Structures are given as structure tokens and as C-alpha cells.
């Protein structure tokens, strides 16, 4: 799992977001933080308390094509 800091145009701060390796959002903060570092630090602490195991598979930017002879 990864922790990212995200913001929207209407926000005046940063939120943390926990995302699995498939790109699914697991959880996002409602609280706004003044810096990216503060948001990531709080998100990382939250991830530790969740104690989740990520069994998702990463999405692949390519797909297998069968070749015909």
C-alpha cells in the first residue's frame, strides 16, 4: 500500500490518501493539512494502525495479445 498527498482546487491544504497496488483508494482523510509532509506523515501513521495486507494485483498498462500463425 502507498500513502499519497492529494489536493483539489477548492481545498486550502492537503489530504492523505491510502491506495493499494491496484490503484483502489482504501481510505482518505477528511482533515486538511498545511503541507504535503504533514499529510503523508499522518497517512503513514494511519496505514500502520490499519494493519492491512495488500493482496491486490497491480494494473498492467499493456495487455497480452495472442499471435496467430
C-alpha positions, 0 to 999 in steps of 0.5 A: 500500500502507498500513502499519497498527498492529494489536493483539489482546487477548492481545498486550502491544504492537503489530504492523505490518501491510502491506495493499494497496488491496484490503484483502489483508494482504501481510505482518505482523510477528511482533515486538511493539512498545511503541507504535503509532509504533514499529510503523508506523515499522518497517512503513514501513521494511519496505514500502520494502525490499519494493519492491512495486507495488500493482496491486490494485483497491480494494473498492467498498462499493456495487455497480452495479445495472442499471435496467430500463425 
